[in-house]
C-alpha cells in the first residue's frame, strides 16, 4: 500500500503541470500559416471569437476592431478563428478571408487559420473552451458564428458570451475595464 501511495505522490506533479497549461498550452496557426503560441498573450485578457464572412453577424467585425483598438494597449487581445461550421458561412481560403477582413473591416487583431469549432473534428482549443472537464469552469457549446469566450489575464476561462451579444456590450466592457 505504501508503494502505491509513493507512486501516486510522484505522479501528482505531472498531473498538475498538464492541468495548469490550459489556455496558454495551445499553439495555433495564424491565417498566414505561422505558429502562434497562446502563451504570448500571458498577462492579457483575451476574447476568443469564431468568425465568418457570410453571416448576418459579420458586421460584428467592426465592433471587434474598435474594441481592439481601444483596449489593446491596456492589456486586452482578440483572437479570431474563422470557422465554416454553420451553414457554410465561411467557405473562403485563408487568403480570401484575410483580404475580406482587412479590406472591408480593417481588422488588425490576430486572425488564425480556419478551424472547426464543433463536431468530431473540433479543434483542441475549442474542446478546451467548450468542455468543463477541460477548462475547469463550464460547458459552453458553440451555437453560431461570433460566439465569444473570455479568458482572464492568468489564462483562466471566465465565460462564454452568446453570438448575438455585441462585442462592445456593457458586460464585456465592464469585464475588460475591471
Buried (B, 14 or more C-beta within 10 A) or exposed (E): EEEEEEEEEEEEEEEEEEEEBBBBBBEBBBBEEEEBEBEEBEEBBBBBBBBBBBBEBBEBBBBBBBBBEEBBEEEBBBBBBBBBBBEEBBEBEBEEBBEBBEEEBEBEBBBBBBBBBBEEEBBEBBBBBBBEEBBEBEEBEBEBBBBBBBBBEEBEBBBBBEBEBBBBBEEBBEBBEE
